[in-house]
Amino acid sequence: MVPSFLHWIKSNIDGVARGSPSFVVCDGIFSDLGVATLGCFEVNLGIAFALHDKFIAAITSIELAYKNGWNKLSLEGDSQLVILPFNSFRIAPWQLEIEVRIIHRQRK
């Protein structure tokens, strides 16, 4: 019997900001349990706030996983604040509320 976690895709996300606001970049890499790289992304956000990079990285990661049919996604990053809005869109930063609402609809 194969454990169910073997079919999960891991997305390791990160963001870089020098100050707040400042020029911000976020990125992520997708891998399977065997650590085979499945894809990656990078987004230049221009001038934004430091935590914005991690939110956009998470949203981009979820959108790309959805488009690729990866229904079991594990997000790995360095900020627990990023996870909270995906449990309740009401606590998402107002600039990202629309994107978080779309993700909530896709989960249903």
SERO-4910 file (N, C-alpha, C, O; in steps of 0.05 Angstrom, whole numbers):
BEGIN
 pado doro    nc1    nc2    nc3   cac1   cac2   cac3    cc1    cc2    cc3    oc1    oc2    oc3
  Met    A     17    -24      0      0      0      0     18     25      0     36     27     16
  Val    A     12     44    -18     28     68    -20     16     90     -3     -8     96     -5
  Pro    A     31    102     15     20    124     32     11    147     15     23    152     -6
  Ser    A    -10    160     23    -22    181      7     -4    205      3     -7    220    -16
  Phe    A     15    210     21     33    233     19     52    231     -5     64    250    -12
  Leu    A     55    207    -16     72    204    -39     63    219    -64     79    224    -82
  His    A     38    226    -65     27    239    -88     25    270    -85     12    283   -101
  Trp    A     37    280    -64     37    308    -59     59    322    -74     80    311    -79
  Ile    A     54    347    -81     75    364    -94     83    385    -73     65    397    -60
  Lys    A    108    390    -70    118    410    -51    126    435    -66    139    433    -87
  Ser    A    118    457    -56    126    483    -67    141    499    -45    129    506    -25
  Asn    A    166    503    -50    182    519    -32    183    547    -42    193    553    -64
  Ile    A    171    566    -27    168    594    -36    185    612    -19    191    607      5
  Asp    A    193    635    -31    208    654    -16    205    681    -30    195    683    -52
  Gly    A    213    702    -16    213    729    -27    236    745    -17    247    738      4
  Val    A    243    765    -32    266    782    -24    257    811    -25    247    820    -46
  Ala    A    262    825     -3    256    854     -2    278    867     14    287    856     35
  Arg    A    286    890      6    307    905     21    293    930     31    294    951     19
  Gly    A    281    927     55    266    950     66    236    947     60    228    927     47
  Ser    A    221    966     68    192    964     64    180    992     63    180   1005     84
  Pro    A    171   1002     41    170    989     14    197    990      0    214   1007      6
  Ser    A    201    972    -18    225    971    -34    220    953    -59    198    943    -63
  Phe    A    241    949    -75    238    931    -97    236    902    -86    251    894    -69
  Val    A    216    887    -96    210    861    -85    208    840   -107    198    845   -129
  Val    A    220    817   -101    219    794   -119    210    769   -103    218    766    -80
  Cys    A    194    752   -115    187    727   -102    192    704   -121    192    708   -146
  Asp    A    196    680   -111    200    657   -127    191    632   -113    184    632    -90
  Gly    A    191    610   -129    183    584   -117    193    562   -135    199    566   -159
  Ile    A    195    539   -123    204    515   -138    186    492   -130    180    488   -107
  Phe    A    177    477   -150    160    454   -146    176    428   -147    193    425   -165
  Ser    A    171    409   -129    184    384   -130    165    362   -120    146    368   -106
  Asp    A    171    337   -127    156    315   -117    170    304    -92    191    314    -84
  Leu    A    159    283    -80    170    272    -56    199    262    -61    215    262    -43
  Gly    A    204    252    -85    231    243    -92    250    265    -98    273    260   -107
  Val    A    242    290    -94    258    314    -97    265    319   -127    284    333   -132
  Ala    A    249    308   -145    252    315   -173    240    342   -177    217    347   -169
  Thr    A    254    360   -190    244    387   -196    223    385   -218    228    375   -240
  Leu    A    199    397   -213    178    396   -232    174    423   -246    161    425   -267
  Gly    A    184    444   -234    181    471   -246    189    492   -226    193    486   -202
  Cys    A    190    517   -235    196    539   -218    185    565   -229    176    565   -252
  Phe    A    184    586   -213    175    612   -223    189    634   -208    201    630   -186
  Glu    A    189    658   -220    199    682   -207    182    705   -216    175    707   -239
  Val    A    175    722   -197    158    745   -203    171    770   -192    177    772   -168
  Asn    A    175    790   -209    186    816   -201    161    833   -195    146    839   -213
  Leu    A    158    841   -170    135    856   -162    139    887   -163    120    902   -156
  Gly    A    163    896   -170    168    924   -170    170    934   -141    181    920   -124
  Ile    A    159    957   -136    160    968   -108    136    959    -93    113    963   -102
  Ala    A    140    945    -71    119    934    -54    128    932    -26    151    939    -19
  Phe    A    111    922     -8    118    918     20    130    890     24    124    872      8
  Ala    A    146    887     44    161    863     48    144    838     50    151    818     37
  Leu    A    122    838     64    106    814     67     90    808     41     81    785     37
  His    A     87    828     24     73    824     -1     86    802    -18     72    787    -31
  Asp    A    112    801    -18    126    781    -34    118    753    -27    115    736    -44
  Lys    A    115    747     -1    109    720      7     80    713      0     74    690     -7
  Phe    A     62    732      2     34    728     -6     32    722    -36     19    703    -44
  Ile    A     46    738    -52     45    734    -81     58    707    -88     48    694   -106
  Ala    A     80    700    -75     92    674    -80     73    651    -74     71    632    -89
  Ala    A     59    653    -52     39    632    -45     16    631    -65      9    609    -74
  Ile    A      6    654    -72    -16    655    -91     -7    644   -119    -22    629   -131
  Thr    A     16    653   -128     26    643   -154     31    613   -153     25    599   -172
  Ser    A     41    603   -131     46    575   -128     20    559   -129     19    539   -143
  Ile    A      0    568   -115    -26    555   -115    -39    556   -143    -50    536   -153
  Glu    A    -37    579   -157    -49    581   -184    -35    563   -203    -48    550   -220
  Leu    A     -8    561   -202      7    544   -220      1    514   -215     -1    498   -233
  Ala    A     -1    507   -189     -8    479   -182    -35    472   -193    -39    450   -204
  Tyr    A    -54    490   -190    -82    486   -200    -82    482   -230    -95    464   -241
  Lys    A    -67    499   -245    -65    497   -274    -52    472   -283    -59    461   -305
  Asn    A    -34    461   -267    -20    436   -275    -34    411   -265    -24    389   -269
  Gly    A    -57    415   -251    -72    391   -241    -60    379   -217    -66    356   -210
  Trp    A    -43    393   -203    -31    383   -178    -50    390   -155    -49    412   -144
  Asn    A    -67    372   -148    -88    377   -128    -79    375    -99    -93    384    -81
  Lys    A    -56    363    -95    -46    360    -67    -19    375    -66      2    366    -74
  Leu    A    -21    400    -55      2    418    -54      9    424    -25     -8    430     -8
  Ser    A     35    422    -20     46    429      6     63    454      2     83    453    -12
  Leu    A     55    476     15     70    501     13     91    502     36     84    496     59
  Glu    A    115    508     28    136    510     48    149    538     45    158    545     24
  Gly    A    150    553     67    161    579     67    170    587     95    170    571    113
  Asp    A    178    613     98    188    621    123    170    641    138    179    655    156
  Ser    A    144    641    131    125    659    145     98    647    149     84    640    129
  Gln    A     90    643    174     64    632    179     42    652    174     19    644    170
  Leu    A     48    678    173     28    698    167     16    694    139     -6    703    134
  Val    A     32    681    121     22    677     94      0    656     94    -18    658     77
  Ile    A      0    637    112    -20    616    112    -47    625    122    -68    615    112
  Leu    A    -48    644    140    -73    653    153    -95    661    133   -118    653    136
  Pro    A    -89    678    112   -111    686     94   -123    663     78   -146    665     69
  Phe    A   -109    641     75   -120    618     60   -140    603     77   -156    586     67
  Asn    A   -140    607    103   -160    596    121   -185    613    122   -207    603    126
  Ser    A   -182    639    120   -204    658    120   -196    683    104   -178    698    112
  Phe    A   -209    687     81   -202    709     64   -207    737     77   -197    757     68
  Arg    A   -222    737     99   -228    762    112   -203    774    126   -204    798    133
  Ile    A   -182    759    129   -158    770    142   -135    774    121   -112    780    129
  Ala    A   -142    772     96   -122    777     75   -117    807     73   -135    823     77
  Pro    A    -93    815     66    -88    844     60   -107    853     39   -112    838     19
  Trp    A   -118    877     41   -139    886     22   -129    885     -7   -145    881    -25
  Gln    A   -103    889    -12    -93    889    -39    -95    861    -52    -95    858    -76
  Leu    A    -96    840    -35    -95    813    -45   -121    798    -41   -123    774    -46
  Glu    A   -142    812    -31   -167    799    -24   -180    785    -48   -190    763    -44
  Ile    A   -179    797    -71   -192    784    -94   -179    758   -101   -192    738   -106
  Glu    A   -152    758   -102   -138    733   -108   -143    711    -88   -147    688    -95
  Val    A   -144    718    -63   -150    698    -42   -178    688    -44   -183    664    -40
  Arg    A   -197    705    -51   -225    696    -55   -227    676    -78   -242    656    -76
  Ile    A   -212    681    -99   -213    663   -122   -202    635   -114   -213    615   -121
  Ile    A   -181    635    -98   -170    610    -88   -190    595    -71   -192    571    -72
  His    A   -204    610    -54   -225    597    -37   -246    585    -54   -256    563    -47
  Arg    A   -254    597    -76   -275    586    -94   -264    561   -107   -280    542   -111
  Gln    A   -239    560   -115   -228    537   -129   -225    513   -111   -226    490   -120
  Arg    A   -223    518    -85   -220    496    -65   -246    480    -62   -246    457    -54
  Lys    A   -269    492    -68   -295    480    -64   -301    459    -85   -322    447    -85
***
